[in-house]
Amino acid sequence: PSSLPGPRGLGWSACLHRRQLQPRSLRRTSRPHPDTEQEAALPVANYTRIEPYPNRGDTMQAALQQRKLMQIALTWAGKVGPVTFHRLVAQFGDVENVLSASVQQLSAPGLRLAPEQVEAIVRLPALLEQVKAQWQALVDDHIAVICDFEPEYPTVLRDLRSAPPVICMVGNIIPPDDPAVAIVGTRSPTPEGAAMARNLAQAFAENNCTVVSGLALGCDTAAHEGALLGGGRTIAVLGCGIRVIHPRENLELARRIAECGCIISEQPPDARPSVARLMARNRLQAVLARGVIVVQSGLEGGAMSTAAIAVKHRRLLYAVKWQLLADKMLGNEKLFEEGARPVRGVGDVPAVCQALAARKQLLLTRKGMVNDQMKLFN
């Protein structure tokens, strides 16, 4: 491993200037949803990164770098999401064939591409140098850009059928981050709810369990703060680009997370927050952890979405059991009806940690059995 050279970080003005110089084809022009908070520039922290292709010849290295460049281009500028990305690669065999496909091939009914997506993909070969410059600028600022075929890619994300083809990270994810716990909830908790999220996260950190959350106001902020207060690690999953902090109030918190944890995004680096992107990040929160705790939630919202995804991917689901019910706890009661396990306070944390470790082992064992069975048919 070697430390990357370059400046420690970029101010907001520098990030904005870089965005203004960016080709229009690589910009995300959608406006933030009126319900989303303001965003700010991401402070970049130093971190150590493993070289992606050690002990390989120059020809192999160049081929892998070109494959990575094409994958980044298709993900950032091809106007396709993860599901469509994987469908295209499955149809054409590899990303290089996707970028060399004709309009007629891309317009096949089975691919279900809109005309603007076909147009964007056909234009990608002419944009590769621009994408490469954008990628290099991120690396220069100590922001890792990682594709799903690289060894640095978080293994747990591969549990998703819609796994992100490309992620950007400030900081790093290390083996002790698995098993982790996701602590989520409403952006407007009661004082008791915020205190519960903070205290639970601190207790998990003191038990050497990494805390995952979404850097939103309310329960997410309290969870990140609690993990840092407990001297532990925390992972923030963004619903926007890695160069954008959302909400603006959490700029300083993001700096602290980047220094002793990880900030991760699947979006193009300058993408602004939107409802769709904020909802998409819920699946990453769910699978980066082996269990999810809902602190406070109404019947709808991001926390309930994260809970549903957690169950779908065989993660443990917990919810805080409140003595007095209010609208902000109705989601908790619904989760109990659907089988969520109750958490009443920090006294439950050691048992939850044991359950998370057991769930990790169970899922890894099942995955190994499936892989062994598949080998019999190969």
ZAZALUM-525126 format. One record per residue (C-alpha): residue number from 1; x, y, z. Coordinates in nm, 3 decimals, m for minus. Example, Ala and Ser with C-alpha at 12.3 -4.5 7.8 and 13.67 -1.06 7.14 Angstrom:
+-----+---------+---------+---------+
:   i :       X :       Y :       Z :
+-----+---------+---------+---------+
:   1 :   1.230 :  m0.450 :   0.780 :
:   2 :   1.367 :  m0.106 :   0.714 :
+-----+---------+---------+---------+
This chain:
+-----+---------+---------+---------+
:   i :       X :       Y :       Z :
+-----+---------+---------+---------+
:   1 :   0.000 :   0.000 :   0.000 :
:   2 :   0.109 :   0.356 :  m0.063 :
:   3 :  m0.030 :   0.691 :   0.038 :
:   4 :  m0.165 :   0.893 :  m0.248 :
:   5 :   0.004 :   1.230 :  m0.303 :
:   6 :  m0.185 :   1.551 :  m0.354 :
:   7 :  m0.380 :   1.813 :  m0.162 :
:   8 :  m0.567 :   1.721 :   0.151 :
:   9 :  m0.898 :   1.855 :   0.030 :
:  10 :  m1.098 :   2.093 :  m0.184 :
:  11 :  m1.302 :   2.389 :  m0.073 :
:  12 :  m1.654 :   2.440 :  m0.198 :
:  13 :  m1.542 :   2.711 :  m0.441 :
:  14 :  m1.288 :   2.477 :  m0.600 :
:  15 :  m1.544 :   2.199 :  m0.636 :
:  16 :  m1.794 :   2.440 :  m0.785 :
:  17 :  m1.532 :   2.574 :  m1.026 :
:  18 :  m1.447 :   2.222 :  m1.135 :
:  19 :  m1.815 :   2.147 :  m1.189 :
:  20 :  m1.853 :   2.458 :  m1.408 :
:  21 :  m1.564 :   2.341 :  m1.625 :
:  22 :  m1.712 :   1.992 :  m1.657 :
:  23 :  m1.856 :   1.896 :  m2.000 :
:  24 :  m2.234 :   1.933 :  m2.010 :
:  25 :  m2.268 :   1.567 :  m2.105 :
:  26 :  m2.121 :   1.467 :  m1.769 :
:  27 :  m2.324 :   1.711 :  m1.559 :
:  28 :  m2.632 :   1.610 :  m1.366 :
:  29 :  m2.880 :   1.888 :  m1.426 :
:  30 :  m3.174 :   1.757 :  m1.224 :
:  31 :  m3.276 :   1.993 :  m0.946 :
:  32 :  m3.290 :   1.871 :  m0.586 :
:  33 :  m3.634 :   1.777 :  m0.459 :
:  34 :  m3.783 :   2.066 :  m0.259 :
:  35 :  m3.800 :   1.843 :   0.049 :
:  36 :  m3.427 :   1.768 :   0.047 :
:  37 :  m3.176 :   1.971 :   0.244 :
:  38 :  m2.900 :   2.188 :   0.104 :
:  39 :  m2.573 :   2.030 :   0.002 :
:  40 :  m2.211 :   2.130 :   0.056 :
:  41 :  m1.873 :   2.025 :  m0.072 :
:  42 :  m1.719 :   1.706 :   0.059 :
:  43 :  m1.402 :   1.751 :   0.266 :
:  44 :  m1.144 :   1.500 :   0.152 :
:  45 :  m0.937 :   1.308 :   0.404 :
:  46 :  m0.612 :   1.121 :   0.353 :
:  47 :  m0.630 :   0.744 :   0.338 :
:  48 :  m0.415 :   0.453 :   0.228 :
:  49 :  m0.524 :   0.266 :  m0.082 :
:  50 :  m0.414 :  m0.069 :  m0.220 :
:  51 :  m0.299 :  m0.066 :  m0.580 :
:  52 :  m0.579 :  m0.229 :  m0.782 :
:  53 :  m0.380 :  m0.464 :  m1.002 :
:  54 :  m0.055 :  m0.568 :  m0.831 :
:  55 :   0.188 :  m0.813 :  m0.990 :
:  56 :   0.033 :  m0.798 :  m1.335 :
:  57 :   0.198 :  m0.724 :  m1.665 :
:  58 :   0.168 :  m0.393 :  m1.845 :
:  59 :  m0.070 :  m0.536 :  m2.106 :
:  60 :  m0.305 :  m0.681 :  m1.844 :
:  61 :  m0.285 :  m0.361 :  m1.639 :
:  62 :  m0.376 :  m0.147 :  m1.940 :
:  63 :  m0.668 :  m0.376 :  m2.032 :
:  64 :  m0.809 :  m0.362 :  m1.679 :
:  65 :  m0.771 :   0.015 :  m1.663 :
:  66 :  m0.954 :   0.050 :  m1.995 :
:  67 :  m1.231 :  m0.179 :  m1.874 :
:  68 :  m1.259 :   0.031 :  m1.561 :
:  69 :  m1.274 :   0.354 :  m1.761 :
:  70 :  m1.556 :   0.219 :  m1.979 :
:  71 :  m1.748 :   0.098 :  m1.676 :
:  72 :  m1.717 :   0.438 :  m1.510 :
:  73 :  m1.831 :   0.611 :  m1.830 :
:  74 :  m2.137 :   0.389 :  m1.870 :
:  75 :  m2.232 :   0.437 :  m1.505 :
:  76 :  m2.177 :   0.812 :  m1.482 :
:  77 :  m2.272 :   0.932 :  m1.830 :
:  78 :  m2.478 :   0.652 :  m1.984 :
:  79 :  m2.802 :   0.746 :  m1.808 :
:  80 :  m2.844 :   0.390 :  m1.679 :
:  81 :  m2.895 :   0.262 :  m1.327 :
:  82 :  m2.740 :  m0.051 :  m1.176 :
:  83 :  m3.015 :  m0.287 :  m1.293 :
:  84 :  m2.996 :  m0.164 :  m1.651 :
:  85 :  m2.616 :  m0.169 :  m1.638 :
:  86 :  m2.610 :  m0.537 :  m1.542 :
:  87 :  m2.876 :  m0.618 :  m1.802 :
:  88 :  m2.666 :  m0.458 :  m2.075 :
:  89 :  m2.348 :  m0.638 :  m1.972 :
:  90 :  m2.533 :  m0.969 :  m1.956 :
:  91 :  m2.673 :  m0.913 :  m2.304 :
:  92 :  m2.352 :  m0.798 :  m2.475 :
:  93 :  m2.097 :  m0.998 :  m2.276 :
:  94 :  m1.886 :  m0.712 :  m2.141 :
:  95 :  m1.889 :  m0.335 :  m2.107 :
:  96 :  m1.663 :  m0.285 :  m2.410 :
:  97 :  m1.923 :  m0.450 :  m2.632 :
:  98 :  m2.192 :  m0.227 :  m2.482 :
:  99 :  m2.000 :   0.087 :  m2.575 :
: 100 :  m1.939 :  m0.040 :  m2.928 :
: 101 :  m2.302 :  m0.147 :  m2.986 :
: 102 :  m2.503 :   0.018 :  m3.262 :
: 103 :  m2.822 :   0.218 :  m3.221 :
: 104 :  m3.014 :  m0.075 :  m3.369 :
: 105 :  m2.864 :  m0.322 :  m3.122 :
: 106 :  m2.929 :  m0.095 :  m2.825 :
: 107 :  m3.286 :  m0.034 :  m2.937 :
: 108 :  m3.378 :  m0.403 :  m2.909 :
: 109 :  m3.708 :  m0.434 :  m2.716 :
: 110 :  m3.562 :  m0.675 :  m2.464 :
: 111 :  m3.315 :  m0.413 :  m2.338 :
: 112 :  m3.596 :  m0.170 :  m2.251 :
: 113 :  m3.384 :   0.139 :  m2.313 :
: 114 :  m3.540 :   0.479 :  m2.366 :
: 115 :  m3.426 :   0.675 :  m2.675 :
: 116 :  m3.227 :   0.918 :  m2.460 :
: 117 :  m3.042 :   0.627 :  m2.299 :
: 118 :  m2.953 :   0.482 :  m2.639 :
: 119 :  m2.828 :   0.822 :  m2.752 :
: 120 :  m2.619 :   0.865 :  m2.436 :
: 121 :  m2.456 :   0.521 :  m2.469 :
: 122 :  m2.373 :   0.571 :  m2.836 :
: 123 :  m2.195 :   0.897 :  m2.748 :
: 124 :  m1.983 :   0.744 :  m2.470 :
: 125 :  m1.673 :   0.650 :  m2.678 :
: 126 :  m1.624 :   1.018 :  m2.761 :
: 127 :  m1.642 :   1.108 :  m2.391 :
: 128 :  m1.388 :   0.860 :  m2.256 :
: 129 :  m1.105 :   1.112 :  m2.225 :
: 130 :  m1.332 :   1.353 :  m2.039 :
: 131 :  m1.444 :   1.078 :  m1.803 :
: 132 :  m1.082 :   0.976 :  m1.751 :
: 133 :  m0.993 :   1.333 :  m1.652 :
: 134 :  m1.281 :   1.340 :  m1.405 :
: 135 :  m1.171 :   1.007 :  m1.259 :
: 136 :  m0.812 :   1.126 :  m1.228 :
: 137 :  m0.925 :   1.444 :  m1.053 :
: 138 :  m1.098 :   1.232 :  m0.791 :
: 139 :  m0.791 :   1.016 :  m0.737 :
: 140 :  m0.578 :   1.329 :  m0.703 :
: 141 :  m0.813 :   1.441 :  m0.426 :
: 142 :  m0.778 :   1.108 :  m0.243 :
: 143 :  m1.123 :   0.988 :  m0.347 :
: 144 :  m1.121 :   0.621 :  m0.446 :
: 145 :  m1.321 :   0.515 :  m0.753 :
: 146 :  m1.385 :   0.140 :  m0.735 :
: 147 :  m1.558 :  m0.093 :  m0.981 :
: 148 :  m1.741 :  m0.409 :  m0.881 :
: 149 :  m1.474 :  m0.637 :  m1.031 :
: 150 :  m1.192 :  m0.490 :  m0.820 :
: 151 :  m1.066 :  m0.641 :  m0.493 :
: 152 :  m1.133 :  m0.322 :  m0.296 :
: 153 :  m1.505 :  m0.340 :  m0.374 :
: 154 :  m1.697 :  m0.414 :  m0.050 :
: 155 :  m1.785 :  m0.782 :  m0.057 :
: 156 :  m2.121 :  m0.737 :   0.116 :
: 157 :  m2.247 :  m0.513 :  m0.165 :
: 158 :  m2.230 :  m0.812 :  m0.399 :
: 159 :  m2.532 :  m0.950 :  m0.211 :
: 160 :  m2.738 :  m0.699 :  m0.407 :
: 161 :  m2.879 :  m0.795 :  m0.745 :
: 162 :  m2.863 :  m0.422 :  m0.815 :
: 163 :  m2.507 :  m0.386 :  m0.687 :
: 164 :  m2.352 :  m0.051 :  m0.785 :
: 165 :  m2.117 :  m0.097 :  m1.083 :
: 166 :  m1.902 :   0.190 :  m0.950 :
: 167 :  m1.865 :   0.343 :  m0.606 :
: 168 :  m1.669 :   0.642 :  m0.480 :
: 169 :  m1.523 :   0.638 :  m0.130 :
: 170 :  m1.347 :   0.875 :   0.106 :
: 171 :  m1.177 :   0.671 :   0.375 :
: 172 :  m1.198 :   0.295 :   0.351 :
: 173 :  m1.396 :  m0.012 :   0.448 :
: 174 :  m1.189 :  m0.264 :   0.642 :
: 175 :  m1.255 :  m0.629 :   0.743 :
: 176 :  m1.359 :  m0.542 :   1.101 :
: 177 :  m1.646 :  m0.337 :   0.952 :
: 178 :  m1.827 :  m0.667 :   0.897 :
: 179 :  m2.046 :  m0.732 :   1.085 :
: 180 :  m2.183 :  m0.380 :   1.114 :
: 181 :  m2.515 :  m0.245 :   1.234 :
: 182 :  m2.726 :   0.015 :   1.051 :
: 183 :  m2.905 :   0.264 :   1.275 :
: 184 :  m3.174 :   0.461 :   1.092 :
: 185 :  m3.488 :   0.661 :   1.158 :
: 186 :  m3.681 :   0.977 :   1.099 :
: 187 :  m3.516 :   1.311 :   1.022 :
: 188 :  m3.727 :   1.472 :   1.296 :
: 189 :  m3.708 :   1.242 :   1.599 :
: 190 :  m3.824 :   1.329 :   1.946 :
: 191 :  m3.545 :   1.430 :   2.188 :
: 192 :  m3.571 :   1.080 :   2.334 :
: 193 :  m3.537 :   0.928 :   1.987 :
: 194 :  m3.222 :   1.127 :   1.905 :
: 195 :  m3.073 :   1.034 :   2.243 :
: 196 :  m3.156 :   0.667 :   2.184 :
: 197 :  m2.988 :   0.666 :   1.843 :
: 198 :  m2.679 :   0.836 :   1.985 :
: 199 :  m2.654 :   0.611 :   2.290 :
: 200 :  m2.707 :   0.292 :   2.091 :
: 201 :  m2.441 :   0.391 :   1.839 :
: 202 :  m2.195 :   0.478 :   2.114 :
: 203 :  m2.255 :   0.142 :   2.280 :
: 204 :  m2.202 :  m0.044 :   1.952 :
: 205 :  m1.880 :   0.147 :   1.893 :
: 206 :  m1.758 :   0.057 :   2.241 :
: 207 :  m1.833 :  m0.306 :   2.149 :
: 208 :  m1.618 :  m0.273 :   1.833 :
: 209 :  m1.917 :  m0.280 :   1.600 :
: 210 :  m1.918 :  m0.036 :   1.305 :
: 211 :  m2.227 :   0.184 :   1.267 :
: 212 :  m2.380 :   0.249 :   0.924 :
: 213 :  m2.621 :   0.533 :   0.853 :
: 214 :  m2.715 :   0.787 :   0.587 :
: 215 :  m2.581 :   1.125 :   0.712 :
: 216 :  m2.933 :   1.271 :   0.710 :
: 217 :  m3.055 :   1.499 :   0.984 :
: 218 :  m3.216 :   1.347 :   1.291 :
: 219 :  m3.154 :   0.981 :   1.373 :
: 220 :  m2.876 :   0.939 :   1.115 :
: 221 :  m2.679 :   1.234 :   1.251 :
: 222 :  m2.722 :   1.111 :   1.608 :
: 223 :  m2.604 :   0.761 :   1.508 :
: 224 :  m2.287 :   0.889 :   1.342 :
: 225 :  m2.213 :   1.120 :   1.635 :
: 226 :  m2.264 :   0.841 :   1.884 :
: 227 :  m2.026 :   0.608 :   1.701 :
: 228 :  m1.757 :   0.875 :   1.696 :
: 229 :  m1.820 :   0.954 :   2.062 :
: 230 :  m1.763 :   0.587 :   2.139 :
: 231 :  m1.429 :   0.593 :   1.959 :
: 232 :  m1.553 :   0.358 :   1.687 :
: 233 :  m1.592 :   0.352 :   1.312 :
: 234 :  m1.892 :   0.468 :   1.116 :
: 235 :  m1.991 :   0.451 :   0.749 :
: 236 :  m2.201 :   0.723 :   0.588 :
: 237 :  m2.392 :   0.632 :   0.272 :
: 238 :  m2.478 :   0.932 :   0.053 :
: 239 :  m2.780 :   0.985 :  m0.167 :
: 240 :  m2.580 :   1.226 :  m0.381 :
: 241 :  m2.232 :   1.254 :  m0.534 :
: 242 :  m1.913 :   1.214 :  m0.332 :
: 243 :  m1.823 :   1.580 :  m0.384 :
: 244 :  m2.154 :   1.689 :  m0.232 :
: 245 :  m2.246 :   1.689 :   0.135 :
: 246 :  m2.616 :   1.661 :   0.213 :
: 247 :  m2.737 :   1.818 :   0.435 :
: 248 :  m2.508 :   2.120 :   0.464 :
: 249 :  m2.534 :   2.118 :   0.842 :
: 250 :  m2.337 :   1.792 :   0.851 :
: 251 :  m2.025 :   1.923 :   0.678 :
: 252 :  m1.812 :   1.909 :   0.992 :
: 253 :  m1.956 :   1.568 :   1.085 :
: 254 :  m1.858 :   1.440 :   0.739 :
: 255 :  m1.500 :   1.556 :   0.799 :
: 256 :  m1.485 :   1.358 :   1.120 :
: 257 :  m1.634 :   1.046 :   0.959 :
: 258 :  m1.385 :   1.062 :   0.670 :
: 259 :  m1.093 :   1.061 :   0.912 :
: 260 :  m1.192 :   0.744 :   1.099 :
: 261 :  m1.446 :   0.567 :   0.885 :
: 262 :  m1.585 :   0.590 :   0.536 :
: 263 :  m1.814 :   0.800 :   0.319 :
: 264 :  m1.950 :   0.610 :   0.021 :
: 265 :  m2.159 :   0.703 :  m0.283 :
: 266 :  m2.275 :   0.518 :  m0.593 :
: 267 :  m2.375 :   0.838 :  m0.771 :
: 268 :  m2.169 :   1.042 :  m1.021 :
: 269 :  m1.935 :   1.264 :  m0.817 :
: 270 :  m2.125 :   1.592 :  m0.863 :
: 271 :  m2.478 :   1.448 :  m0.854 :
: 272 :  m2.720 :   1.653 :  m0.645 :
: 273 :  m2.955 :   1.485 :  m0.396 :
: 274 :  m3.299 :   1.383 :  m0.514 :
: 275 :  m3.575 :   1.167 :  m0.374 :
: 276 :  m3.481 :   0.881 :  m0.608 :
: 277 :  m3.114 :   0.894 :  m0.508 :
: 278 :  m3.192 :   0.920 :  m0.138 :
: 279 :  m3.421 :   0.617 :  m0.163 :
: 280 :  m3.162 :   0.425 :  m0.366 :
: 281 :  m2.904 :   0.464 :  m0.090 :
: 282 :  m3.131 :   0.273 :   0.149 :
: 283 :  m3.040 :  m0.060 :  m0.008 :
: 284 :  m2.669 :   0.013 :   0.044 :
: 285 :  m2.728 :   0.097 :   0.410 :
: 286 :  m2.918 :  m0.228 :   0.455 :
: 287 :  m2.662 :  m0.463 :   0.300 :
: 288 :  m2.348 :  m0.294 :   0.437 :
: 289 :  m2.473 :  m0.410 :   0.777 :
: 290 :  m2.578 :  m0.751 :   0.905 :
: 291 :  m2.866 :  m0.596 :   1.093 :
: 292 :  m3.078 :  m0.280 :   1.091 :
: 293 :  m3.220 :  m0.095 :   1.391 :
: 294 :  m3.509 :   0.145 :   1.329 :
: 295 :  m3.508 :   0.401 :   1.611 :
: 296 :  m3.820 :   0.600 :   1.524 :
: 297 :  m4.024 :   0.598 :   1.206 :
: 298 :  m4.368 :   0.675 :   1.077 :
: 299 :  m4.552 :   0.430 :   0.858 :
: 300 :  m4.365 :   0.550 :   0.549 :
: 301 :  m4.022 :   0.687 :   0.473 :
: 302 :  m3.661 :   0.594 :   0.421 :
: 303 :  m3.623 :   0.396 :   0.743 :
: 304 :  m3.915 :   0.170 :   0.652 :
: 305 :  m3.767 :   0.122 :   0.305 :
: 306 :  m3.433 :   0.025 :   0.458 :
: 307 :  m3.609 :  m0.220 :   0.691 :
: 308 :  m3.789 :  m0.390 :   0.402 :
: 309 :  m3.464 :  m0.425 :   0.205 :
: 310 :  m3.289 :  m0.565 :   0.511 :
: 311 :  m3.546 :  m0.843 :   0.546 :
: 312 :  m3.528 :  m0.920 :   0.174 :
: 313 :  m3.151 :  m0.969 :   0.202 :
: 314 :  m3.171 :  m1.177 :   0.519 :
: 315 :  m3.041 :  m0.909 :   0.750 :
: 316 :  m3.161 :  m0.900 :   1.109 :
: 317 :  m3.428 :  m0.640 :   1.175 :
: 318 :  m3.472 :  m0.459 :   1.505 :
: 319 :  m3.682 :  m0.165 :   1.616 :
: 320 :  m3.677 :   0.037 :   1.935 :
: 321 :  m3.968 :  m0.046 :   2.163 :
: 322 :  m4.123 :   0.272 :   2.299 :
: 323 :  m4.357 :   0.279 :   2.598 :
: 324 :  m4.555 :   0.575 :   2.466 :
: 325 :  m4.669 :   0.577 :   2.105 :
: 326 :  m4.680 :   0.875 :   1.871 :
: 327 :  m4.698 :   0.916 :   1.495 :
: 328 :  m4.318 :   0.893 :   1.475 :
: 329 :  m4.328 :   0.545 :   1.633 :
: 330 :  m4.611 :   0.392 :   1.429 :
: 331 :  m4.361 :   0.244 :   1.186 :
: 332 :  m4.188 :   0.069 :   1.476 :
: 333 :  m4.514 :  m0.097 :   1.578 :
: 334 :  m4.577 :  m0.211 :   1.222 :
: 335 :  m4.230 :  m0.365 :   1.210 :
: 336 :  m4.299 :  m0.556 :   1.533 :
: 337 :  m4.614 :  m0.696 :   1.373 :
: 338 :  m4.398 :  m0.814 :   1.082 :
: 339 :  m4.145 :  m0.987 :   1.308 :
: 340 :  m3.887 :  m0.723 :   1.404 :
: 341 :  m3.697 :  m0.787 :   1.724 :
: 342 :  m3.734 :  m0.528 :   2.003 :
: 343 :  m3.451 :  m0.310 :   2.135 :
: 344 :  m3.516 :  m0.125 :   2.459 :
: 345 :  m3.179 :   0.033 :   2.529 :
: 346 :  m2.802 :  m0.001 :   2.541 :
: 347 :  m2.834 :  m0.308 :   2.759 :
: 348 :  m2.941 :  m0.502 :   2.450 :
: 349 :  m2.630 :  m0.410 :   2.250 :
: 350 :  m2.402 :  m0.703 :   2.349 :
: 351 :  m2.670 :  m0.955 :   2.253 :
: 352 :  m2.731 :  m0.779 :   1.924 :
: 353 :  m2.357 :  m0.786 :   1.849 :
: 354 :  m2.353 :  m1.161 :   1.905 :
: 355 :  m2.655 :  m1.204 :   1.680 :
: 356 :  m2.492 :  m0.996 :   1.405 :
: 357 :  m2.179 :  m1.212 :   1.415 :
: 358 :  m2.390 :  m1.528 :   1.400 :
: 359 :  m2.592 :  m1.393 :   1.106 :
: 360 :  m2.272 :  m1.310 :   0.919 :
: 361 :  m2.144 :  m1.663 :   0.967 :
: 362 :  m2.477 :  m1.814 :   0.862 :
: 363 :  m2.494 :  m1.612 :   0.540 :
: 364 :  m2.132 :  m1.686 :   0.453 :
: 365 :  m2.190 :  m2.058 :   0.512 :
: 366 :  m2.499 :  m2.060 :   0.292 :
: 367 :  m2.317 :  m1.869 :   0.020 :
: 368 :  m2.035 :  m2.124 :   0.032 :
: 369 :  m2.282 :  m2.411 :   0.001 :
: 370 :  m2.447 :  m2.247 :  m0.300 :
: 371 :  m2.112 :  m2.191 :  m0.465 :
: 372 :  m2.016 :  m2.556 :  m0.408 :
: 373 :  m2.344 :  m2.672 :  m0.563 :
: 374 :  m2.293 :  m2.449 :  m0.865 :
: 375 :  m1.948 :  m2.597 :  m0.923 :
: 376 :  m2.109 :  m2.938 :  m0.965 :
: 377 :  m2.288 :  m2.810 :  m1.276 :
: 378 :  m1.988 :  m2.633 :  m1.430 :
+-----+---------+---------+---------+
